[in-house]
Amino acid sequence: MIREGAILVQDVDQLLEELQVENLLLPGNITEQQEAALELDTESEQIGQFLCEEGPLFLDQLVERLAVPVYQVAATLMRLEIQRLVRKSVDGRYEWLA
């Protein structure tokens, strides 16, 4: 059951807008502490490397290449989407934006 006032969010931009943090990641709006938190971990760097070298990939392709559980890759991809480093296309493939 959907609660009253619920809205359909279709992408990261809409989510950030609803949470009223859409400008959080723009240059000049990031504190030193937030910038340190945005540094990429090893898995994020590996995902970026695969997507840069091979082009857009599906989640299962990234899981296979990284050899880690799907939930871990999905969480990392979501973090990267929020950081606007990765975009999920209509066909479900992930693309590196940075």
Contacts in CASP RR format, 6 or more apart in sequence:
PFRMAT RR
TARGET T0000
AUTHOR 0000-0000-0000
METHOD contacts of the structure
MODEL  1
MIREGAILVQDVDQLLEELQVENLLLPGNITEQQEAALELDTESEQIGQF
LCEEGPLFLDQLVERLAVPVYQVAATLMRLEIQRLVRKSVDGRYEWLA
7 18 0 8 1.000
9 15 0 8 1.000
9 18 0 8 1.000
12 81 0 8 1.000
12 82 0 8 1.000
12 84 0 8 1.000
13 22 0 8 1.000
15 82 0 8 1.000
16 22 0 8 1.000
16 24 0 8 1.000
16 82 0 8 1.000
23 29 0 8 1.000
24 30 0 8 1.000
24 34 0 8 1.000
25 38 0 8 1.000
25 82 0 8 1.000
25 83 0 8 1.000
25 84 0 8 1.000
30 38 0 8 1.000
38 83 0 8 1.000
40 85 0 8 1.000
41 76 0 8 1.000
43 66 0 8 1.000
43 68 0 8 1.000
43 72 0 8 1.000
43 73 0 8 1.000
43 76 0 8 1.000
44 76 0 8 1.000
44 79 0 8 1.000
44 80 0 8 1.000
44 85 0 8 1.000
46 65 0 8 1.000
46 66 0 8 1.000
47 62 0 8 1.000
47 66 0 8 1.000
47 73 0 8 1.000
47 76 0 8 1.000
47 77 0 8 1.000
47 80 0 8 1.000
47 86 0 8 1.000
47 94 0 8 1.000
47 96 0 8 1.000
48 85 0 8 1.000
48 86 0 8 1.000
48 96 0 8 1.000
48 98 0 8 1.000
50 57 0 8 1.000
50 62 0 8 1.000
50 65 0 8 1.000
50 66 0 8 1.000
51 57 0 8 1.000
51 86 0 8 1.000
51 94 0 8 1.000
51 95 0 8 1.000
51 96 0 8 1.000
52 96 0 8 1.000
55 95 0 8 1.000
55 96 0 8 1.000
56 89 0 8 1.000
56 93 0 8 1.000
56 94 0 8 1.000
56 95 0 8 1.000
57 65 0 8 1.000
57 93 0 8 1.000
57 94 0 8 1.000
58 92 0 8 1.000
58 93 0 8 1.000
58 94 0 8 1.000
59 70 0 8 1.000
59 73 0 8 1.000
59 74 0 8 1.000
59 77 0 8 1.000
59 92 0 8 1.000
59 94 0 8 1.000
60 70 0 8 1.000
62 73 0 8 1.000
62 77 0 8 1.000
62 94 0 8 1.000
63 69 0 8 1.000
63 70 0 8 1.000
63 73 0 8 1.000
66 73 0 8 1.000
77 86 0 8 1.000
77 88 0 8 1.000
77 94 0 8 1.000
80 86 0 8 1.000
81 87 0 8 1.000
81 88 0 8 1.000
84 97 0 8 1.000
85 96 0 8 1.000
85 97 0 8 1.000
85 98 0 8 1.000
86 94 0 8 1.000
86 95 0 8 1.000
86 96 0 8 1.000
86 97 0 8 1.000
87 94 0 8 1.000
87 95 0 8 1.000
87 97 0 8 1.000
88 94 0 8 1.000
88 95 0 8 1.000
89 95 0 8 1.000
END
